[in-house]
């Protein structure tokens, strides 16, 4: 591959950044807001949902008691293993997308690639999806629905082979408290309300193939 001056300059910038910067510096303000939001006082507060690519639009969505009960039912009975809970998380995230989508107009969001939804209303890119999924996970945690996991962070990966800044992709991440492993909860690949992809974070970062049926 021919290495241009631009490529070399970009790589030099990346190599000069500390590891934490590669992980966090390019995370959007919406991402930071999700991580910083304190839900301890009101775990049933309206859920902030964003869309429009890179969270250009957002809305506070109040869910009813009945809707929260429906979400919580996905975690019953209590999971006996972390893997069982990841299955529950997938179903709960899909339901949250359906419930909030009816109010925000994002129910017609199309899955990857982004080009499928160009010009259509209510579309989401991976910044929107990872922000919303992280928000939902933090609500689950605040409501005591998670036994084996906690929300960890929003992870970004680069396309280092070509243009590292053009190939950014984001996902929400949970931490398995028993096995002490991190898992990507990636809701970008499919349409609104479809089960998100769950993958070991190390595999996600390496772009390994994933299964839509199997939950690791």
C-alpha positions as CSV (number, residue, x, y, z in Angstrom):
1,X,0.0,0.0,0.0
2,X,1.3,3.4,-0.9
3,X,1.9,5.5,2.2
4,X,1.1,9.2,1.6
5,X,2.3,12.2,3.6
6,X,-1.3,12.6,4.9
7,X,-1.4,9.0,6.1
8,X,2.0,9.4,7.9
9,X,0.9,12.6,9.5
10,X,-2.3,11.1,10.7
11,X,-0.5,8.0,12.2
12,X,2.0,10.3,13.9
13,X,-0.8,12.2,15.6
14,X,-2.4,8.9,16.7
15,X,0.9,7.5,18.0
16,X,1.5,10.7,20.0
17,X,-1.9,10.4,21.8
18,X,-2.0,8.6,25.1
19,X,-4.1,5.4,25.2
20,X,-6.9,7.0,27.1
21,X,-7.2,9.7,24.4
22,X,-7.6,7.1,21.7
23,X,-10.5,5.7,23.7
24,X,-12.2,8.9,24.7
25,X,-11.1,12.1,23.0
26,X,-13.4,11.7,20.0
27,X,-16.5,10.7,21.9
28,X,-19.3,13.2,21.3
29,X,-20.8,15.5,23.9
30,X,-23.9,13.3,23.8
31,X,-21.8,10.3,24.8
32,X,-20.2,12.3,27.7
33,X,-23.6,13.4,28.9
34,X,-24.9,9.8,29.1
35,X,-21.9,8.7,31.1
36,X,-22.1,11.7,33.5
37,X,-25.9,11.7,34.1
38,X,-26.8,10.8,37.7
39,X,-29.8,8.5,37.8
40,X,-29.5,7.5,41.5
41,X,-32.1,9.9,42.6
42,X,-34.7,9.1,39.9
43,X,-34.1,5.8,38.0
44,X,-37.5,6.3,36.2
45,X,-36.8,9.8,34.9
46,X,-37.6,10.5,31.2
47,X,-35.2,8.7,28.9
48,X,-33.2,11.0,26.6
49,X,-33.1,9.6,23.0
50,X,-31.1,11.0,20.2
51,X,-31.1,10.6,16.4
52,X,-30.4,12.4,13.2
53,X,-26.8,11.2,13.0
54,X,-24.3,12.2,15.7
55,X,-27.2,13.1,18.0
56,X,-28.3,16.2,16.0
57,X,-31.8,15.8,17.4
58,X,-32.9,14.5,20.8
59,X,-36.0,14.2,23.0
60,X,-36.8,13.3,26.6
61,X,-39.2,10.4,26.5
62,X,-41.3,9.7,29.6
63,X,-42.3,6.0,29.9
64,X,-45.3,4.9,31.8
65,X,-45.2,2.6,34.8
66,X,-46.7,-0.1,32.6
67,X,-44.0,0.3,30.0
68,X,-41.2,0.2,32.6
69,X,-42.8,-3.0,34.0
70,X,-42.8,-4.5,30.5
71,X,-39.1,-3.7,30.2
72,X,-38.4,-5.2,33.7
73,X,-40.2,-8.4,32.8
74,X,-37.4,-9.2,30.4
75,X,-35.2,-9.7,33.4
76,X,-37.5,-12.3,35.0
77,X,-36.8,-14.8,36.3
78,X,-33.4,-13.5,37.5
79,X,-30.6,-14.8,35.2
80,X,-28.7,-17.7,36.7
81,X,-25.5,-16.9,34.7
82,X,-24.0,-13.8,33.0
83,X,-24.7,-15.3,29.6
84,X,-28.4,-15.6,30.4
85,X,-28.4,-12.0,31.5
86,X,-26.9,-10.9,28.2
87,X,-29.8,-12.6,26.4
88,X,-32.1,-10.6,28.7
89,X,-30.3,-7.4,27.9
90,X,-30.7,-7.9,24.2
91,X,-34.4,-8.3,24.5
92,X,-34.7,-5.3,26.9
93,X,-32.7,-3.0,24.5
94,X,-34.9,-4.1,21.6
95,X,-38.0,-3.3,23.5
96,X,-36.7,0.1,24.6
97,X,-36.1,1.0,21.0
98,X,-39.6,0.0,20.1
99,X,-41.2,2.0,23.0
100,X,-39.1,5.1,22.5
101,X,-39.3,4.9,18.7
102,X,-43.1,5.2,18.7
103,X,-42.7,8.6,20.4
104,X,-39.6,10.0,18.7
105,X,-40.4,8.8,15.2
106,X,-37.3,6.6,15.1
107,X,-39.3,3.4,14.7
108,X,-38.5,3.4,11.0
109,X,-34.7,3.6,11.6
110,X,-32.8,1.3,9.2
111,X,-29.8,-0.8,10.1
112,X,-26.3,-0.6,8.6
113,X,-25.0,0.8,6.4
114,X,-26.0,4.5,7.0
115,X,-26.5,5.0,3.3
116,X,-29.7,3.0,3.5
117,X,-31.3,5.8,5.5
118,X,-30.1,8.9,3.7
119,X,-32.9,11.4,3.4
120,X,-35.3,9.5,5.5
121,X,-36.6,10.8,8.9
122,X,-35.8,9.3,12.2
123,X,-32.5,7.6,11.2
124,X,-29.6,6.8,13.5
125,X,-25.9,6.3,13.0
126,X,-23.6,4.4,15.4
127,X,-23.1,7.5,17.6
128,X,-26.9,7.8,18.1
129,X,-27.2,4.0,18.7
130,X,-24.4,3.7,21.1
131,X,-25.5,6.8,23.0
132,X,-29.1,5.5,23.4
133,X,-28.1,1.9,24.2
134,X,-25.7,3.2,26.9
135,X,-28.5,5.3,28.3
136,X,-30.9,2.3,28.4
137,X,-28.2,0.2,30.1
138,X,-27.6,2.8,32.8
139,X,-31.4,2.9,33.4
140,X,-31.5,-0.9,33.8
141,X,-28.6,-0.6,36.3
142,X,-30.2,2.2,38.2
143,X,-33.4,0.2,38.5
144,X,-31.6,-2.8,39.9
145,X,-32.4,-5.0,36.9
146,X,-28.8,-6.1,36.3
147,X,-27.3,-8.8,38.5
148,X,-24.2,-9.9,36.6
149,X,-23.3,-6.8,34.7
150,X,-22.8,-3.1,34.9
151,X,-22.5,-0.4,32.2
152,X,-18.8,0.2,31.4
153,X,-18.3,2.8,28.7
154,X,-18.8,3.8,25.1
155,X,-16.0,2.3,22.9
156,X,-14.7,3.6,19.7
157,X,-12.6,1.7,17.1
158,X,-10.5,3.1,14.2
159,X,-10.1,1.8,10.7
160,X,-6.3,2.0,10.9
161,X,-5.7,0.4,7.5
162,X,-7.0,3.4,5.6
163,X,-8.2,6.7,7.0
164,X,-8.5,6.1,10.8
165,X,-10.8,9.1,11.3
166,X,-13.2,8.1,8.5
167,X,-13.6,4.6,9.9
168,X,-14.8,5.3,13.4
169,X,-17.4,3.0,14.9
170,X,-19.0,3.2,18.4
171,X,-20.6,0.7,20.7
172,X,-22.0,0.5,24.2
173,X,-20.0,-1.8,26.5
174,X,-21.1,-3.8,29.6
175,X,-18.8,-5.4,32.2
176,X,-19.3,-9.0,33.2
177,X,-18.7,-8.9,37.0
178,X,-18.2,-12.6,37.4
179,X,-15.8,-13.3,34.5
180,X,-14.4,-9.8,34.5
181,X,-14.8,-9.4,30.8
182,X,-16.3,-6.6,28.6
183,X,-18.9,-7.1,26.0
184,X,-20.0,-4.9,23.1
185,X,-23.8,-4.2,22.9
186,X,-23.9,-3.0,19.3
187,X,-27.4,-1.9,18.1
188,X,-26.3,-0.2,14.9
189,X,-26.4,-3.2,12.6
190,X,-30.1,-3.9,12.3
191,X,-33.4,-2.0,12.1
192,X,-35.1,-0.4,15.1
193,X,-36.4,-2.8,17.7
194,X,-34.2,-5.8,16.5
195,X,-32.0,-7.6,19.0
196,X,-28.6,-5.9,19.2
197,X,-25.4,-7.7,18.5
198,X,-23.5,-8.9,21.6
199,X,-19.8,-9.7,21.2
200,X,-16.7,-9.9,23.3
201,X,-15.2,-6.5,23.2
202,X,-11.8,-7.8,22.1
203,X,-13.5,-9.5,19.1
204,X,-15.5,-6.4,18.3
205,X,-12.4,-4.2,18.3
206,X,-10.7,-6.7,16.0
207,X,-13.8,-6.8,13.6
208,X,-14.3,-10.5,14.0
209,X,-17.5,-12.0,12.6
210,X,-20.5,-12.1,14.9
211,X,-23.8,-14.1,15.1
212,X,-27.2,-12.5,15.2
213,X,-28.7,-15.7,16.8
214,X,-26.1,-16.6,19.4
215,X,-25.4,-14.6,22.5
216,X,-21.8,-15.2,23.8
